[in-house]
Amino acid sequence: MSETQRTGTGDSSRCVTADACCGAERPVSAGRFEWLRPSRRSVVTALGAALLLPRRLFGAQVLDHCGPTPKPPKPAQASAAEGLPPLPLPVVPQRRTEKKNPPRPPVIISKIRTESIADWGTDLNDVNNLLIWMKSKLQVNFTYEEKPLGGIPLESGQVPVLYRTGHEAFRFGPQEHARLRRYLLRGGMIIFDACCGRPAFAESARREIAAILPEHRLKPIGLDHPVFNCYYENAGFVRFTSHSLTQRPQLRSPGPSGIEGVEIACRLAVVLSPHDLSCGWDMHTHALSDTAYVESEDALKIGANLMAYATATRDLSVGQAQSKAYVDADPTKADKFRVGQLVHEGDWNPDPAGLRNLLDTVARTTALRISFATEPVEPNADQLGRFPFLYMTGHEDFTWSERQVGALRRYLANGGFLLADACCGRAKFDAAFRRELGRVLGGAGRLQRLPATHPLYSTHHRIGSVGYSQAAMARLRVGRADRPRLESVAMAGRTAVLYSPVGLNVGWRLKPVPYAVTCDADSALKLGVNSVVYALAQ
């Protein structure tokens, strides 16, 4: 089969569905970003868009086999719009005064083709149908391509998403590992989908991910992750087909999708779905043994979210220089101030560049004659005493042992200071930090909103209000500028714990992180600088 480039605007006579996947959508909640909301259309326009969908889209069929399906036909040479930009930019069609063939839409996803079509091509229409569905629902227009991995220009920066699906175990070679690693670190995303939920494919994908990114951990993606909420909300909570529930009794319907991922510097770079999405995108289901399928409508919503997320975050890459801990080696500064970053079982260092940039800003913009050094530290009694200042962040849930709880209790009671923030404003870390701090300090560990008159807000910068990201505005129901959200715990007349449920770390990195609940970079740096100066002055 020759290399192909396909579009999501064509018709497909093969596509069938197990549910009314283009039926009414869930109501849009206040959390939906306005700039991603599709414009409302008239009934006539909606009917016109529906004509673009596969002829049998509204049918229902259960297949008893999974294998190659007919190719979708060539795209029609007519389009309702042209020049549609990639997600998540506002979709504003360009007007035209004469008929002409529209330009080819941009390629958003490259499907990896292997030697056996029975491996990679069991759902030939999966991506095509996903893009058709996205065009009707989101009014965006993309194409895709199918190529062997060696023929995909990963180095070009023009491939937002790679897609690998199949039934059987597979392996990449050492050169492929190296190419994929560079691609992912530079902002790319790869999606692995276990067609029919086959364990052999899922296990081999886990092995290959570990070989490509050995320093990063593959883990379940939380339901609060932006990838499940950036367009359709709660997309990670899915329905499985009734047949899947009989085959996998551990599944719940509705329930978590089970999708796993790898994050690099607050960006989801690798996605593994151990339960089938591709058949849902291809709009059919099966009655095979030992299989698990996400219902078509829910699989399509996850697919749309993945495309929106990948295009919004593709430039959030991190180089090796940014990954090094900050050390200020200026010999003219008299004292050395050590900052210990608490290690915990969650992702304790999601973005190494953030703390580095904060300390660099403190060193450059204040009169402190201090040399800074950072060091990871376990919350153990024999280590904490070396650090007058502790910092902690993360995305995920974590739990301290009883020994660690006791060590932190003694550290704070003896004059230690802890600054913490929920990286990207993640709900899982926020809930875990409040719970674990309550274990450390008991009733005294209840966080209180820092009053506007607190001296921290004037210790270096005068801070009356801060700027918020769009995601923070939606979640907190605030305007672009509003009061800071810092919280604290006081012990013996001093502030011992300072906490921000709104992410500060992603602001310190000086590069916007789409979908993060955070302050803007200027506000986050001012809050961080004031926090360090205040801690030193106590």
Secondary structure as GFF3:
##gff-version 3
##sequence-region A 1 538
A	DSSP	beta_strand	4	7	.	.	.	ID=ss1
A	DSSP	three_ten_helix	34	36	.	.	.	ID=ss2
A	DSSP	alpha_helix	43	50	.	.	.	ID=ss3
A	DSSP	beta_strand	62	63	.	.	.	ID=ss4
A	DSSP	beta_strand	107	112	.	.	.	ID=ss5
A	DSSP	alpha_helix	117	120	.	.	.	ID=ss6
A	DSSP	alpha_helix	126	138	.	.	.	ID=ss7
A	DSSP	beta_strand	143	147	.	.	.	ID=ss8
A	DSSP	three_ten_helix	149	151	.	.	.	ID=ss9
A	DSSP	three_ten_helix	154	156	.	.	.	ID=ss10
A	DSSP	beta_strand	161	166	.	.	.	ID=ss11
A	DSSP	alpha_helix	174	185	.	.	.	ID=ss12
A	DSSP	beta_strand	189	194	.	.	.	ID=ss13
A	DSSP	three_ten_helix	195	197	.	.	.	ID=ss14
A	DSSP	alpha_helix	199	212	.	.	.	ID=ss15
A	DSSP	beta_strand	219	220	.	.	.	ID=ss16
A	DSSP	three_ten_helix	226	228	.	.	.	ID=ss17
A	DSSP	beta_strand	237	238	.	.	.	ID=ss18
A	DSSP	alpha_helix	242	247	.	.	.	ID=ss19
A	DSSP	beta_strand	255	256	.	.	.	ID=ss20
A	DSSP	beta_strand	260	264	.	.	.	ID=ss21
A	DSSP	beta_strand	267	273	.	.	.	ID=ss22
A	DSSP	alpha_helix	278	281	.	.	.	ID=ss23
A	DSSP	beta_strand	285	286	.	.	.	ID=ss24
A	DSSP	alpha_helix	296	313	.	.	.	ID=ss25
A	DSSP	three_ten_helix	321	323	.	.	.	ID=ss26
A	DSSP	beta_strand	335	342	.	.	.	ID=ss27
A	DSSP	alpha_helix	352	365	.	.	.	ID=ss28
A	DSSP	beta_strand	370	377	.	.	.	ID=ss29
A	DSSP	alpha_helix	381	384	.	.	.	ID=ss30
A	DSSP	beta_strand	389	394	.	.	.	ID=ss31
A	DSSP	alpha_helix	402	413	.	.	.	ID=ss32
A	DSSP	beta_strand	417	422	.	.	.	ID=ss33
A	DSSP	three_ten_helix	423	425	.	.	.	ID=ss34
A	DSSP	alpha_helix	427	441	.	.	.	ID=ss35
A	DSSP	three_ten_helix	442	445	.	.	.	ID=ss36
A	DSSP	beta_strand	448	449	.	.	.	ID=ss37
A	DSSP	three_ten_helix	455	458	.	.	.	ID=ss38
A	DSSP	beta_strand	466	467	.	.	.	ID=ss39
A	DSSP	alpha_helix	470	476	.	.	.	ID=ss40
A	DSSP	beta_strand	481	482	.	.	.	ID=ss41
A	DSSP	beta_strand	487	491	.	.	.	ID=ss42
A	DSSP	beta_strand	494	500	.	.	.	ID=ss43
A	DSSP	alpha_helix	505	508	.	.	.	ID=ss44
A	DSSP	alpha_helix	521	537	.	.	.	ID=ss45
###
